[in-house]
């Protein structure tokens, strides 16, 4: 009951934001809705217009206020680049969802059917609880804190408009990440259930080897077990292959928003760390511009984006690992007499797993896994060293 309530909360919250242009009910399942599509179009257009106006307001504001402080100008340029990327992420995500509505409806409908065909275990319930807690605490909680925690001591109407639009875009980007996480986590759960059923099926075949004398006198029963195992392996192989195609197809539609989200996370981490540890120390006397609230907001924002990036890479790594695990299970050597059909089913399933690339590849540029987190950390460290050297050379000259 609690899991159904949490899933309903996720569904309605993302529907309000316009990210789900479909309607779902128990009787008809997932179906297209003209009203929800128009709502998504209205939200997308409103977001594009409001964010564009806010961008030009912040671009024209204070263009020469800190011309003598090159460090602040550098930070401001990085923030403008960051804001541009977030704007592009929201607009591109709405465009991809609405322009590929037919494909998304087909793939999501098949994904729900496959997910409903497996049993939901306690791990699935914990996964839903964690995702809802992340939305409430990390997304809504921190965005509310950003709204209440002023970054400047003297706020004008344009700054207030920019701040709230920025928070709205931040919330929208985080919910785009949540949709991708929902796909990755539920996909990994379905893969895990397929792997468990496959393991039990292959484990039953191992009994022919460990108890060969017993089964040598029961050939007919052994033949029936082999036929049932062959049917189960074929069915699980079909589900595994179809699930892989669905996940890869949906992520290929959203690969450009994922690319912009990762790029924005990199720029946010670099610019905010540079602001916190360098600019704060050098410009502490400019208390009219840099306040304690601005300092704490930067630290919270770093943590916010690190959590988003870590969960996204962790979900991608888990689903890739679960998608590859049938290869290990099927490679168990069974030194017993099996019928030709069972052997062929095992070989076909194993060959399909070996020839299918289950990794989450973003635009052919990089693979989204835990190794990406290490590469991101080393790249952030390198760019911070370059920025520190730039800052030291600037103040020494």
C-alpha positions, 0 to 999 in steps of 0.5 A: 500500500505504501509503495503504491502511494509513493509511486502515485506521488512520483507520478502526480508530481512529475505530471504537474511539472509536465514531464509525463504527458501520459495518463495511467489508471488500473483499467486502461493502463498507460495511454496517451492523453490530449489534455496532459500533452497540452499541459506539457506543452504549456509548461514547456513553453512557459519554462522556456519564456520565463527562463529566457527572460530571466537569463537576459535580465541577469546578463544585463545586470551588474555588467561592470559592477565588479570589473576590477575583480577578475576572479568574480568576473570569472565566477560570473561567467561560469555561472552564466554558462551553467545557467545556459546549460540548465536552460538548454537541458529543460527546453531540450528535455521537453522537446525530446519528450513531446517529439518522441511521444509515440515511441516513449508511450510504446516503450514505457507501456512495454516496460510497465508490462514487463515490470508487472510480470515479475514479483516486487520484493523488499528491495524494490520497496526500499528502492521506491522509498529511497527515491521518494525520500531523495525527492522530498529531502534533497530536491524539494528541501534544498530548493526551498532552502535556496528560496529562503536563504538570500544570496545577497543582502540587497535584493532587487526585483530582478534578482528575486525573479532570477533567483526563483526562476533559477530554483524552478529550473534547478527543480526541473533538472532534478526531476528529469534526473529522477525520471532517469533514475526511476527507469534505471532502478526499476530496470535493475530490479527487473533484471535482478528478478530475471537473474534469480529465476534463471539461477534457480532454473540452472540450479535445478539442472545441476542436480542431474550432475550431483545426483546422477545415479538417482536421475539415471533411473528416471529419464522421463522425469528428467526429460520433463524437467529439461523441457520446462527449463528450456521453456523458462530459459527461452522466456527469460531470454526474451524478457531480458532482450526486450528489456535491454532494447527498451532501456537503450531506446528510452535512454537514447531519446534522453541522451542529450539531456543526460549529456547536458546534466553531466556537463552542468554538474561538472561546471557547478562543482568546479565554479562553486568549489573555486568560489568557496575556497578561493574567492571567499578568502580574497574578497571577504571585505566585499560583505555587500556582495558576498555574505554567509548565506551566499557561502552556505548556498554554494556548499549546499549546491555542491552537495546537491549536484554531487548527490545527483551525479553519484545516484545517476552513475550508481544507477547506470552501473547497477543496471549494467551489472545486472544486465550482464549477470546472466552470462555468469549464470549460464556459463556454469558447467553441467556435466550431465546428459541434457537434451538438445533443446535445453543446451540450445536455449542456454547457448542462445541466451548466453550468446545474446548476453555476450553480443548485447552492449548493456552499458549506458553510452551517452552520445557515443562520448562516454559510458555512464558508470562508476568509472565516470565518477572517478574521471569526473573527480580527476578532471575537476581537480585538474581544472581547479589547479588551473584556476588556482594558478590563474588566480595566483598569477593574477594577484602577483602581477 
